[in-house]
Amino acid sequence: MRFRYVADPHPHLVIDELVAPDAYDRMQFPDGLVLQGAEWGITTGDPAYAEILQDPDWQALHAELTGEPFVRSVLQAFSADMRAADCLVDADTAQLIPFVESRAEKQLAVLSTDAEPNEVFTRVDFQSKAEGGYRDFVHLDWGRRIVGGILFFSDADEEGLEGGELALYRDNDFRNDRWCHDPERTAAFAPRHNTGVIFLNSNKGFHGPTAITKLDGRRRWLYFTISSKVDIWPAADRVPA
């Protein structure tokens, strides 16, 4: 995997190549299986997940994304930014654990209040969506997420996609409360084959998909995250406007 660190508008990694081109050409995204899934596509623990990983190329990518070397390299890339943001996870001493966050647990705003912050885990979800009601959605992921990532397996031009970029935002009224009060879009990444973005989910890490106004085919991606079980970004209380 080839990626590069970018500091602005907030820290993120741009992935220029997820897998070798010959492997990518062999990999067929499991649209049919995802269509049978629930709201969050296919996630660990779903029967279809094991079926997908029977394919050697998908198995190899999954093993890389969830393995110690890659997790360590991502955390190290963001280590200075994590310290500057008072993250409770230490990139140098974090330990990868074999925890599986269930479909129900994924939707919990708070997973735990007393776990060890430095125990971290991954999740990789398969997502594939056709035309529908998509809108701009500026947000942060749950406070336990250290990083989030969108790994593309389709191309905007080929799918007749207008909108649907992964956008990064700056909050021009930043209050350190994990809410974007005055968003300014500062970067956008259209779906392109075999690419992706991994972003630091700090209190300034605002992001979201842009509204889709046209889509003839499908938008396909993997959602990737490294998380702790506890919220790891100290934040100010949100005061209603």
N, C-alpha and C positions, 0 to 999 in steps of 0.2 A: 504494500500500500504506500502511495506517495502523497504526503500532505505537507502543508506549509502553514506556519503561524502568522496571523495578522492581528495587530493590536487594536485597530480602529474599525468601526466606532466603539466596539467593545471586543474583548479577546475571542478569537475564533480560529479554527483550523479549516483551511480550504483543502479538500481532498481532490487531487487532480487525477488520481487513478485508484479505484477501489481494489480491483483485481487485475491480473494480467489480461490483455485484450483477448487472447484466445480463450481463456476461461470465461470471460464475460460473454463472448459470442455463443458459448455453449449453454449458458444459464438461462432457463426459461422461467420467468416470474410466475408464481402459482396463482394467477388471477382467479381461476375457477375455485380453488380452495378458499381464497380470501373472501370471495363472494358468499360462501357458505358460513362465514364467520359472523361475529357480532360487531358491535360498534367499533371496537379497537382492532379490527382485522384479526390476524392470527398471532397468538402470543404463546410463550412457553407454557406447557401444560395442556394446550389444545391438542386433540388427537392428530390434526392435520400437521402440526408442527414437526412431529417425528417423521411423518411421511415426507415432508419437504427435505429434511436433513438426510434422507437416504441417498439423495443426489450428492456425489462426491464434491462437486464444486461448491454447492451451498453449504455442505458440511465444513469444508475448509474455510470458507469466509466466516461462518458462524464461530468456528473454533478460534480464528484470529481475533474477531471482535470481542469475544468473551474471555480471552486468555490473558494471563498475567503480563506477558511482554507488551501487548498493545495497550492494555489498561495503564500500565506503568508509564508508557511513553506519552500517552495523552495527559495524564496527571502531571508529569514532569514538564510538559509543554506549557501548562498553565500554573505551575507551582508559584511563581512570583506574583501572579495576579491573585491567586487564592490567598496568599499571605497578606497582600495589600488590602483585600476585602475582608480580612478577619475570618476566613473560612475555618470551620471547626475541624476540617479534614486536613491532615498534613500529607502532602504529596509524597514525601520521602518515607513515611512510615505506614501509610495506608495498607491494609491487608485485604486482598480479594477473597471473599467468602462465597460458598456455593448456595446462596440464598435465592429462592425463586419467588418473585413478587407475583402473586396471583392476579387474575383479572379483577377480582373484587378489591384487592389491596391497591391495585394501580389507581383506583378512583378515590382513594382516601386522601384527604388533604394532609393529614398527619398519620404516619405509619407507626411511630414509636416515640416516646419521650425519654426513654432511659437506656437506649442501646448505646453501644460504643461507636462514636462518630467515625473512627478510623476503619471500621469494618465496612467495606464497600462491596457492591454487587452490580451486575450488569443486567440489562434486558434488551432484547432485539425483537421488534414486532414487524410483521409483514403487513403492508398497507397497499391497497389498490382501489382507487375510486374513479367512477365515471362522472359524467356531467350531473350537476345537482346544485343545491343551495350552498355555495361557498362565499364567505365574506372575509373582509380583513379582520384579523384577530390578533391584536397586539397583547402580549402577555409574557409572563415568566412561567416556567414549569414549577411543579411543587418544590417547596423549600428543601427537600431532601436530595434533589437532583444536583449533582456536581456539574455535570455537563449533559447536554442533549445533542442529538445529531439527526440530520435528515440525509439519507444516502439514496441517491436517485437511481432508478432502474427504468427510466423512460426519457424521452426527449420531447421538449415542448413543441418543436416544429413538426415532428413526425406525428404527434398526437393531436395536432390542431388546437393546442392549448394557448389560451390568452389569459394572462394572470397566473395564479398558482405558484408564484415564486416564493422562496423562503426569504423573507425580508428581515433586516435588522434595523433597530430603531434606537434613537436617543430620546430621553425624556428631558425636555427643556424646562420642566418644573420638577426636577428630581427631588424626592423627599425621603429616600432610603426606606420606603415602606413596601416595596415589592408591588407597587401599582404604578402604571404609566399614566401620568396626568396630562402631559402635553407631548404626544409622540411626533417625532420627525423621522421619516424614513431615510436611512443613510446608506443602505446597501441592499441589493436584491440578487438572488441567485435563481435563475430559471432552471427547471429540470433538464439535465444533460446526462446522457449515458455515462455510467461508470464514474460518477463524481459525487461529491457530497460536502456537507458543512457540519462541523461539530463546534458548538458554542458553549462558552462558560455561562452557567446559569446563576451568576451572581445577581445582586440586587439591581445592577445596571444592564443585565443581559436581555433586554427586551427584544422580542422576535415574534414572528408569526407568518402564516401564509397570507399572500395577497388574494383578493377576491378573484374568483375564476368567472370570467364572462363568456368563455367559449371553450368547449372541450369535445372534440369528436371521438377521441379514443379514451385512454386511461392515464391517470397520474399514478405512478408506481414508486414506492419508496420503502426503505427500512427506517423505522424509528429506533434510535440507539441511545442508551443512556448509561452513565455510571452514577450510582446513587449511594447514599448512606441510608440507614434506617431512620435516622433522626434528622430534623431540620438543621442545616449546617451553615446558614447565612444569617448572622445577627442582623435584625432589621428594626426600624422604628415602628411603633404602632401606627396603623392607618387611621387617620382622623377624617371623618366624613366632611366633604366640602360644604 
